[in-house]
Amino acid sequence: MQTQNSIISEIFMTISFSADEIKLVESKFEKITLEKGATLLNAGKTVNHQYFIASGCLRTYFIDNSGKEHTIQFAIKDWWISDYTAFFTSSTAIMTIDCIQDAVVYKVSKEAMDGLYLKIPSLETFFRKKMEGAFASFQKRILGSLSQSAKERYTSFISTYPNIEQSVKNYHIASYLGITTESLSRIRKEISQD
């Protein structure tokens, strides 16, 4: 079983903290254990926290006006998740986050992180780099959605989430790729025959 100290070291593996800094950072994070099927965040709710995934898998999705689900993100070990549109603009969530595998997450509020940035500037650099990487990944995904075939998008998905496919429902993957489950089955069959 992990101690708080080891999880803080795991979350911020590129930062060396003093003992006092570790205590301060630990005091701002709260461990949450989620069972498969649990909802971490509901659309329409205020978003004050972001979450580090220590284990398991979560899914962020949006439901459009016709009731169709659009999977925006899967989050696996060592990833961060929230409804960042709401988190950064102090608005209500437009997305829902569900647990699709039993998970352990650590939550931290925006207010707490802003305070930590002032006391430990290396944390602000850490999160800036994380956000830069996430922004680049989202742009790459948007460009892929606009320019790649469904088969190419599926191949990219497998590359990004190599160990997730067995645990995720087919309609979640299809929703993420913007295709039907039938198309997903056809693509898998084509790839298996290649």
FIKOLSE-803340 format. One line per 3 residues: number of its first residue (from 1); their letters; for each residue x, y, z negated of N, C-alpha, C. Coordinates in pm, 1 decimal, padded with zeros to 6 digits. Each point is the difference from the previous one (the first is absolute). Last residue first. Example, Ala and Ser with C-alpha at 12.3 -4.5 7.8 and 13.67 -1.06 7.14 Angstrom:
<atoms>
2	sa	01285.0:-00225.0:-00708.0:00082.0:00119.0:-00006.0:-00077.0:00109.0:-00073.0 | 00029.0:-00572.0:00007.0:-00089.0:00119.0:00000.0:00090.0:00120.0:00000.0 $
</atoms>
This chain:
<atoms>
194	dqs	-00429.8:-00795.9:04150.3:00119.1:00062.0:00060.4:00125.8:-00078.2:-00031.2 | -00446.4:-00086.0:-00177.8:00031.0:-00070.0:00124.7:00123.0:00057.0:00069.0 | -00181.3:00188.9:-00402.2:00039.6:-00137.6:-00033.4:00038.9:-00079.3:00124.0 $
191	iek	-00171.7:00439.2:00051.1:00134.5:00002.2:-00060.2:00047.6:-00140.0:-00031.7 | -00441.7:00053.3:00160.9:00098.0:00035.1:00104.0:00142.0:-00006.1:-00053.9 | -00351.0:-00056.1:-00307.4:00010.6:-00117.1:00087.9:00103.8:00025.6:00110.0 $
188	rir	-00108.8:00356.3:-00284.5:00076.8:-00102.6:-00072.7:00020.6:-00123.8:00086.2 | -00276.5:00335.8:00174.2:00139.5:00044.9:-00003.4:00087.0:-00103.8:-00070.8 | -00466.8:-00070.3:00000.7:00055.1:-00018.0:00134.9:00148.5:00037.5:00002.8 $
185	sls	-00240.4:00080.9:-00397.5:00017.6:-00144.2:00022.1:00063.4:-00027.7:00136.3 | -00116.6:00444.4:-00095.1:00112.0:-00042.4:-00084.8:00028.0:-00148.9:00019.9 | -00377.7:00181.5:00206.3:00123.0:00042.7:00068.6:00123.1:-00043.5:-00078.2 $
182	ett	-00412.9:-00073.0:-00202.7:00013.8:-00088.0:00116.5:00127.6:00033.3:00077.9 | -00132.5:00273.7:-00358.0:00061.3:-00124.5:-00048.7:00018.8:-00099.9:00113.8 | 00008.0:00518.5:00130.2:-00095.3:-00094.3:-00058.4:00073.5:-00123.4:-00050.9 $
179	igl	00241.3:00491.8:00008.0:-00050.3:-00100.1:00095.8:-00105.0:-00087.4:-00069.4 | 00318.7:00346.5:-00184.4:-00100.7:00063.8:00084.6:-00054.6:-00093.2:00107.0 | 00327.6:-00068.7:-00378.7:00049.3:00008.8:00137.8:-00097.6:00069.5:00094.1 $
176	ysa	-00112.4:-00077.0:-00457.2:00125.8:00076.3:-00001.3:00050.0:00024.4:00142.2 | -00371.6:-00281.3:-00056.8:-00037.0:00138.9:-00029.4:00123.2:00090.6:00001.5 | 00067.8:-00463.7:00040.4:-00062.7:00053.0:00121.9:-00036.7:00146.4:-00018.0 $
173	ihy	00157.3:-00225.0:-00377.6:00108.6:00018.6:00097.4:-00056.6:00060.5:00128.6 | -00310.5:-00115.6:-00324.2:00081.7:00111.0:-00049.9:00112.5:00031.1:00099.0 | -00278.4:-00371.8:00080.1:-00066.2:00125.3:00036.3:00072.0:00121.6:-00056.2 $
170	nkv	00162.2:-00441.5:-00099.8:00016.0:00034.8:00141.7:-00066.4:00132.4:00034.9 | 00179.8:-00085.3:-00499.6:-00108.6:-00048.6:00085.6:00020.3:00049.5:00142.9 | 00407.3:-00092.6:-00345.5:-00091.0:00106.0:00042.6:-00105.6:-00058.4:00092.4 $
167	sqe	00384.5:-00239.6:-00183.3:-00079.7:00046.5:-00113.2:-00108.7:00100.1:00037.4 | 00333.7:-00195.2:00301.0:-00070.4:-00113.1:-00059.8:-00097.2:00044.9:-00108.7 | 00290.7:00319.2:00219.8:-00106.8:-00049.1:00086.3:-00081.4:-00114.1:-00063.0 $
164	inp	00407.0:00247.4:-00167.8:-00133.0:00037.3:-00045.6:-00111.9:-00074.6:00070.8 | 00511.1:00039.7:00036.8:-00049.5:-00104.9:-00089.8:-00144.6:00020.8:-00043.4 | 00254.7:00302.7:00305.4:00031.6:-00137.5:00040.0:-00062.6:-00108.8:-00087.1 $
161	yts	-00066.8:00519.0:00141.5:-00054.0:-00077.6:-00111.9:00025.5:-00149.8:00022.5 | 00171.8:00312.3:00314.4:-00011.7:00087.6:-00117.2:-00040.9:-00077.0:-00123.8 | 00024.4:-00227.0:00417.4:00133.5:00047.6:-00035.5:-00003.0:00084.3:-00127.4 $
158	ifs	-00404.9:-00142.8:00187.4:00070.9:-00115.6:-00056.4:00140.7:00039.0:-00044.2 | -00252.5:00326.5:00227.4:-00059.2:-00028.6:-00130.5:00074.4:-00113.8:-00069.0 | 00113.2:00098.0:00443.7:00052.1:00102.0:-00090.7:-00052.3:-00021.4:-00142.0 $
155	tyr	-00174.7:-00272.1:00335.7:00141.5:-00034.9:-00021.1:00065.5:00099.0:-00096.6 | -00437.6:00094.2:00139.4:00001.2:-00116.3:-00089.0:00144.5:-00040.5:-00032.2 | -00064.9:00340.8:00315.4:-00036.2:00049.1:-00134.0:00002.8:-00114.4:-00101.0 $
152	eka	00067.1:-00109.3:00451.5:00115.7:00072.8:-00052.8:-00027.5:00052.6:-00140.9 | -00355.9:-00205.3:00227.5:00102.5:-00100.0:-00031.7:00124.9:00066.2:-00058.7 | -00347.1:00273.7:00163.1:-00040.0:-00064.4:-00125.1:00104.4:-00102.5:-00043.8 $
149	sqs	00188.1:00390.7:00297.5:-00105.9:-00098.9:00017.1:-00034.2:-00058.8:-00136.7 | 00202.9:00501.0:00027.7:00034.5:-00141.3:00006.3:-00123.0:-00086.2:00027.9 | 00000.4:00495.0:-00059.1:00074.7:-00040.6:00119.1:00028.2:-00149.8:00012.8 $
146	lsg	-00250.3:00246.0:-00361.9:-00032.1:00071.4:00123.5:00062.7:-00063.3:00123.2 | 00084.7:-00165.1:-00439.2:-00143.2:-00014.4:00026.1:-00039.7:00063.9:00132.0 | 00442.1:00056.6:-00154.4:-00023.3:-00137.7:00041.9:-00146.1:-00023.8:00034.2 $
143	lir	00118.9:00414.5:-00182.5:00049.8:-00011.4:00137.4:-00020.4:-00140.8:00054.0 | -00106.3:00069.0:-00448.8:-00093.9:00073.6:00085.2:00042.6:-00011.0:00146.3 | 00293.0:-00181.6:-00319.0:-00122.2:-00080.2:00011.3:-00102.2:00068.3:00090.0 $
140	kqf	00392.9:00232.6:-00101.6:00032.4:-00114.2:00086.2:-00124.0:-00086.3:00021.1 | -00033.0:00349.7:-00306.7:00006.5:00052.4:00137.3:00028.2:-00113.0:00099.1 | 00007.1:-00110.5:-00453.9:-00136.7:00028.1:00044.0:-00001.4:00056.9:00141.9 $
137	saf	00419.7:-00076.7:-00199.6:-00069.3:-00126.8:00025.2:-00142.1:00023.3:00049.8 | 00254.7:00374.1:-00137.6:00053.0:-00054.0:00125.7:-00070.6:-00131.0:00035.8 | -00104.4:00187.4:-00413.5:-00052.7:00085.9:00107.8:00046.8:-00051.8:00135.9 $
134	age	00173.0:-00209.2:-00383.5:-00141.9:-00033.2:00018.5:-00060.0:00081.1:00114.3 | 00443.5:00094.4:-00129.0:-00009.4:-00132.1:00061.4:-00143.4:-00039.4:00028.8 | 00073.6:00398.9:-00233.5:00051.8:00013.2:00136.8:-00011.7:-00132.8:00074.1 $
131	mkk	-00106.4:00002.6:-00455.5:-00105.4:00063.1:00080.1:00045.5:00020.4:00144.6 | 00314.6:-00169.6:-00309.6:-00108.8:-00096.7:00017.2:-00108.5:00057.1:00090.8 | 00347.7:00288.3:-00124.1:00047.7:-00099.7:00096.0:-00106.5:-00107.1:00025.5 $
128	rff	-00090.7:00318.9:-00329.4:00004.8:00067.0:00131.0:00043.7:-00099.8:00106.3 | 00008.2:-00142.0:-00445.6:-00134.1:00001.9:00057.8:-00005.1:00072.3:00133.6 | 00416.4:-00011.9:-00229.7:-00045.1:-00137.6:00022.8:-00136.0:00000.2:00069.7 $
125	tel	00168.3:00411.3:-00153.0:00070.8:-00044.8:00119.8:-00045.2:-00141.1:00038.7 | -00159.5:00167.8:-00401.2:-00062.7:00072.4:00111.1:00065.7:-00039.5:00131.9 | 00183.2:-00173.5:-00393.2:-00130.0:-00061.4:00028.9:-00069.3:00070.1:00116.4 $
122	spi	00405.6:00169.5:-00181.4:00024.1:-00113.6:00090.2:-00129.7:-00074.6:00032.6 | 00015.1:00368.1:-00322.3:-00008.8:00037.0:00141.9:00024.2:-00116.2:00097.3 | -00180.2:00052.0:-00504.7:00093.2:-00094.8:00063.5:-00005.7:00025.2:00151.5 $
119	kly	-00253.4:00282.1:-00282.2:00095.8:-00048.9:-00099.3:00106.4:-00091.9:00059.2 | -00355.1:00184.8:00266.2:00068.8:00113.4:-00061.6:00109.4:-00046.5:-00095.4 | -00285.3:-00320.1:00204.9:00085.6:00062.5:00101.5:00082.0:00113.8:-00059.9 $
116	lgd	-00334.6:-00212.1:-00262.2:00125.3:-00076.4:00007.9:00095.9:00060.5:00102.6 | -00433.4:00185.5:-00037.7:00079.8:00028.6:-00119.6:00133.5:-00071.8:00001.4 | -00306.1:-00094.7:00342.4:00046.5:00138.7:00014.4:00085.7:00041.0:-00119.2 $
113	mae	-00211.2:-00420.5:-00018.3:00112.6:00001.6:00092.7:00054.2:00140.8:00019.2 | -00384.9:-00050.2:-00265.8:00116.9:-00060.2:-00065.8:00121.2:00002.3:00091.7 | -00408.8:00144.1:00180.5:00046.4:00093.8:-00102.5:00125.0:-00052.5:-00070.3 $
110	ksv	-00221.8:-00279.6:00302.3:00070.5:00107.2:00071.3:00057.7:00099.7:-00099.4 | -00071.3:-00500.5:-00174.0:-00079.9:00113.2:00046.7:00087.0:00100.4:00074.4 | 00043.5:-00552.5:-00046.5:00057.2:00124.0:-00052.1:-00080.4:00115.3:00059.5 $
107	kyv	00002.3:-00591.6:-00060.5:-00055.7:00126.4:00045.3:00068.6:00116.7:-00068.1 | 00088.9:-00542.2:00150.0:00033.8:00101.0:-00099.6:-00049.6:00133.6:00051.5 | -00133.1:-00559.2:00085.8:00038.1:00131.0:00051.1:00033.2:00091.2:-00117.7 $
104	vad	-00103.8:-00546.9:00160.1:00042.2:00083.9:-00111.0:00048.6:00130.2:00062.2 | -00353.7:-00420.9:00185.6:00107.5:00098.3:00009.3:00031.7:00062.1:-00135.8 | -00281.9:-00401.9:00337.5:00026.1:00042.6:-00137.5:00123.5:00089.9:00001.6 $
101	qic	-00231.6:00013.6:00449.2:00071.4:-00106.7:-00071.4:00013.8:00048.8:-00143.2 | -00234.3:00275.3:00271.6:-00026.8:-00120.4:00079.0:00084.6:-00120.2:-00043.1 | -00216.9:00506.1:-00177.5:00104.3:-00097.5:-00027.1:-00033.1:-00127.0:00078.5 $
98	dit	-00145.2:00529.0:00124.3:-00038.2:-00127.9:-00059.6:00122.5:-00087.4:-00019.5 | -00162.8:00544.8:00104.0:00113.9:-00091.0:-00013.6:-00046.4:-00122.9:-00076.4 | -00220.8:00432.5:00322.6:-00014.2:-00093.6:-00111.1:00124.0:-00088.4:-00001.7 $
95	mia	-00107.9:00532.7:00203.3:00029.8:-00140.9:00021.2:-00022.7:-00079.1:-00128.2 | -00041.7:00467.3:00032.7:-00075.2:-00036.2:00119.4:00019.3:-00148.5:00030.4 | 00040.3:00333.2:-00473.2:00047.4:-00108.2:00087.9:-00092.4:-00017.4:00119.2 $
92	tss	00042.5:00483.9:-00238.8:-00047.4:-00134.3:-00032.7:00044.6:-00099.7:00106.2 | 00304.9:00431.9:-00120.1:-00136.5:-00020.2:00047.6:-00044.4:-00141.3:-00038.5 | 00445.3:00248.8:-00037.8:-00093.7:00009.3:-00112.8:-00144.8:-00008.0:00046.0 $
89	tff	00417.1:-00060.6:00262.7:-00082.8:00119.4:00020.1:-00103.6:00019.8:-00110.4 | 00321.3:-00373.6:00030.2:00078.7:00121.8:00021.2:-00084.3:00125.9:00013.9 | -00208.8:-00430.9:-00068.6:00102.0:00016.0:-00104.3:00074.5:00132.9:00014.2 $
86	aty	-00314.8:-00146.1:00335.3:-00063.9:00053.1:-00120.5:00103.1:00030.3:-00108.8 | 00160.9:-00194.5:00388.5:-00067.8:00122.2:00042.3:-00063.0:00066.4:-00121.3 | 00197.0:-00424.3:-00052.3:00091.1:00113.8:-00007.7:-00060.8:00129.8:00050.6 $
83	dsi	-00148.8:-00457.4:-00229.4:-00063.6:00076.4:00107.6:00076.3:00132.4:00000.1 | 00267.8:-00430.1:-00149.8:-00100.9:00091.9:-00053.6:-00079.5:00049.5:00119.4 | 00475.8:-00327.9:-00126.4:-00131.5:00012.8:00061.3:-00083.4:00103.1:-00075.3 $
80	wwd	00540.0:-00247.2:00089.6:-00085.2:00093.4:-00073.4:-00132.9:00010.8:00073.1 | 00395.5:-00417.4:-00025.2:-00062.6:00108.7:00074.7:-00080.6:00086.9:-00096.1 | 00235.3:-00416.2:-00116.3:00093.5:00112.1:00017.9:-00057.8:00114.3:00083.6 $
77	kia	-00264.3:-00453.0:00044.1:00104.8:00025.7:-00100.2:00098.0:00108.5:00045.1 | -00435.7:00040.6:00272.0:00057.8:-00119.8:-00059.4:00110.7:00042.0:-00096.5 | -00453.3:00200.5:00302.1:00113.4:00034.6:-00086.1:00043.7:-00125.6:-00073.1 $
74	fqi	-00291.8:00178.1:00470.4:00018.2:-00105.4:-00098.6:00118.9:00043.8:-00083.7 | -00346.8:00318.4:00310.7:00128.4:-00044.4:-00051.7:-00017.5:-00125.5:-00083.0 | -00357.1:00194.7:00263.9:00104.1:00100.7:00022.5:00137.0:-00052.5:-00040.0 $
71	the	-00506.3:-00202.2:00167.5:00111.5:-00020.3:-00093.0:00112.6:00094.7:00038.5 | -00540.2:00026.8:00077.4:00126.5:00020.0:00071.6:00111.5:-00013.7:-00103.5 | -00571.5:-00126.4:00057.1:00123.1:00013.9:-00077.9:00120.3:00015.3:00091.6 $
68	kgs	-00545.0:00132.9:00078.7:00111.8:-00085.7:00039.5:00123.6:00030.7:-00085.5 | -00444.9:00226.7:00006.0:00018.5:-00108.6:-00095.6:00114.0:-00094.7:00032.3 | -00147.9:00424.4:00218.2:-00081.7:-00114.0:00044.6:00015.6:-00121.5:-00092.7 $
65	ndi	00248.3:00406.7:-00069.7:-00142.7:00030.8:-00011.5:-00090.8:-00113.8:00045.0 | 00490.9:-00140.9:-00171.9:-00049.8:00110.6:00082.6:-00152.0:00014.7:-00013.9 | 00400.8:-00180.5:-00340.2:-00125.1:-00044.0:00062.1:-00057.4:00118.8:00077.3 $
62	fyt	00519.1:-00168.4:-00180.2:-00095.3:00109.1:00018.9:-00124.4:-00057.8:00065.9 | 00455.1:-00205.3:-00311.5:-00086.4:00003.8:00117.7:-00098.3:00115.7:-00007.1 | 00466.9:-00282.2:-00229.0:-00070.2:00127.4:00007.2:-00084.9:-00001.1:00125.6 $
59	rlc	00228.9:-00404.3:-00330.4:-00040.0:00047.6:00132.0:-00074.1:00131.8:-00014.4 | 00381.7:-00357.9:-00281.7:-00119.0:00083.6:00000.5:-00025.7:00050.5:00140.5 | 00302.1:-00406.7:-00297.6:-00028.1:00071.7:00124.4:-00130.6:00076.4:-00014.0 $
56	gsa	00428.9:-00241.5:-00338.2:-00132.4:-00009.5:00060.2:-00013.5:00080.1:00127.6 | 00340.4:00149.3:-00399.0:-00028.6:-00130.6:00059.7:-00140.7:00003.2:00058.8 | 00208.8:00395.9:-00141.7:00104.0:-00088.8:-00054.0:-00017.8:-00141.9:00053.9 $
53	ify	-00150.5:00515.1:00166.6:-00038.8:-00140.4:00000.0:00117.4:-00084.6:-00048.4 | -00165.6:00530.4:-00093.7:00111.3:-00081.9:00047.4:-00042.2:-00145.8:-00011.8 | -00300.1:00481.1:00040.6:00024.4:-00130.0:-00060.4:00118.4:-00069.2:00067.0 $
50	qhn	-00263.9:00520.1:-00113.3:00052.7:-00088.1:00102.8:00050.6:-00124.2:-00072.3 | -00388.9:00404.8:-00142.4:00112.6:-00091.7:-00018.8:00046.6:-00060.4:00132.0 | -00388.3:00294.2:-00077.9:00103.8:00062.1:-00082.2:00127.4:-00082.8:-00007.6 $
47	vtk	-00505.6:00074.8:00269.6:00125.3:-00075.5:00008.4:00109.5:00076.4:-00074.2 | -00580.4:-00049.7:00010.8:00115.9:00087.8:-00010.8:00126.5:-00085.4:-00002.2 | -00439.5:-00192.4:00251.7:00053.4:00025.2:-00134.4:00117.9:00097.3:00006.3 $
44	gan	-00234.9:-00177.5:00387.8:-00084.5:00095.0:-00071.7:00049.4:00033.7:-00139.1 | 00130.5:-00469.4:00212.0:-00024.1:00123.1:00075.2:-00095.9:00087.6:-00079.7 | 00290.8:-00346.0:-00277.6:-00120.5:00007.7:00082.9:-00005.3:00132.2:00074.6 $
41	llt	00396.3:-00345.6:-00242.3:-00047.5:00136.8:00025.2:-00120.8:-00006.6:00092.3 | 00184.8:-00399.7:-00177.5:00087.5:00093.2:-00070.0:-00050.3:00142.9:00012.3 | -00244.1:-00506.8:00014.8:00015.4:00126.3:00071.2:00084.0:00094.1:-00086.1 $
38	agk	-00031.0:-00574.0:00042.5:-00020.2:00122.2:-00079.3:00018.8:00123.7:00088.2 | 00076.6:-00456.9:00150.2:-00137.3:00048.2:00012.2:-00028.2:00126.6:-00078.9 | 00391.5:-00311.3:-00164.2:-00045.3:00001.7:00138.5:-00147.5:00040.7:00003.0 $
35	elt	00251.4:00171.0:-00422.8:-00034.5:-00129.7:00057.7:-00044.5:00019.1:00143.8 | 00346.4:00302.1:-00330.8:-00121.7:-00007.7:00081.3:-00021.8:-00141.3:00049.5 | 00286.4:00329.2:-00387.8:-00010.2:-00133.1:00060.0:-00134.7:-00009.1:00070.3 $
32	ike	00348.4:00420.9:-00166.5:-00136.9:-00046.3:00022.7:00007.5:-00137.1:00066.4 | 00331.5:00394.8:-00288.2:-00013.8:-00129.3:00069.3:-00147.4:-00036.8:00010.4 | 00244.5:00499.1:-00032.7:-00088.7:-00093.2:-00067.8:-00016.2:-00125.4:00084.8 $
29	fks	00356.8:00464.3:-00071.7:-00054.3:-00107.8:00082.0:-00085.9:-00092.9:-00084.6 | 00250.5:00374.0:-00177.8:-00091.4:00056.5:00099.7:-00066.5:-00106.0:00087.4 | 00341.9:-00078.4:-00343.1:-00117.9:00056.0:-00067.2:-00104.5:00052.1:00098.3 $
26	evl	00429.6:-00166.9:00146.2:-00087.8:-00107.2:-00048.8:-00129.1:00054.9:-00057.4 | 00337.4:00307.1:00117.1:-00067.5:-00053.9:00118.5:-00096.8:-00110.5:-00041.7 | 00264.1:00180.9:-00342.1:-00091.3:00101.4:00052.1:-00078.8:-00054.3:00119.7 $
23	kie	00340.9:-00268.2:-00185.2:-00113.7:00011.2:-00093.0:-00103.2:00098.2:00053.1 | 00399.9:-00034.4:00239.9:-00078.2:-00123.0:00015.2:-00123.2:00005.8:-00089.5 | 00311.1:00345.8:-00043.4:-00078.0:00013.0:00123.1:-00086.5:-00123.9:00024.2 $
20	das	00302.9:-00003.0:-00361.8:-00111.5:00092.6:-00026.1:-00088.5:00016.8:00123.4 | 00393.8:-00257.9:00039.8:-00096.7:-00069.9:-00086.2:-00121.2:00088.7:-00027.6 | 00242.3:00104.8:00453.7:00048.2:-00008.2:-00138.0:-00107.0:-00073.0:-00080.9 $
17	fsi	00049.8:-00093.4:00534.0:-00062.7:00079.4:-00105.0:00079.1:-00009.8:-00129.6 | 00050.8:-00072.0:00567.9:00056.6:-00036.5:-00129.9:-00057.1:00094.8:-00104.6 | -00189.9:-00174.7:00508.2:00026.8:00108.1:-00095.2:00060.5:-00057.7:-00128.2 $
14	tmf	-00172.0:-00249.5:00385.7:00112.6:00080.1:00049.3:00039.1:00112.3:-00096.5 | -00373.9:-00312.2:-00069.1:00125.9:-00073.9:00002.0:00119.5:00081.8:00047.2 | -00498.9:00050.0:-00175.1:00096.5:00104.1:00037.2:00140.7:-00057.6:00007.8 $
11	ies	-00362.3:-00291.8:-00092.8:-00068.2:00104.5:00076.7:00101.4:00099.5:00055.9 | 00158.4:-00336.8:-00289.2:-00042.0:-00055.8:00128.1:-00064.7:00106.5:00088.5 | 00125.1:00110.0:-00440.7:00121.2:-00021.2:00080.5:-00034.7:-00055.3:00137.3 $
8	iis	-00347.0:00040.9:-00303.3:00044.5:00135.1:00035.9:00126.3:-00009.5:00086.0 | -00161.7:-00398.3:-00176.5:-00087.5:00047.3:00107.0:00038.7:00141.6:00041.0 | 00229.8:-00202.0:-00359.3:00037.1:-00061.5:00126.4:-00090.2:00047.6:00113.4 $
5	nqt	-00090.6:00158.7:-00435.2:00130.1:00046.3:00043.8:00036.1:-00060.4:00134.9 | -00390.9:-00143.7:-00220.8:-00015.9:00131.4:00061.3:00133.8:00048.2:00057.1 | -00033.4:-00515.6:-00022.5:-00017.2:00105.7:-00098.9:-00019.8:00130.3:00075.3 $
2	qm	-00122.9:-00517.2:00171.4:00081.0:00120.0:00011.2:-00026.3:00094.8:-00115.6 | -00021.1:-00557.9:00023.7:-00084.6:00119.8:00000.0:00087.7:00124.2:00000.0 $
</atoms>
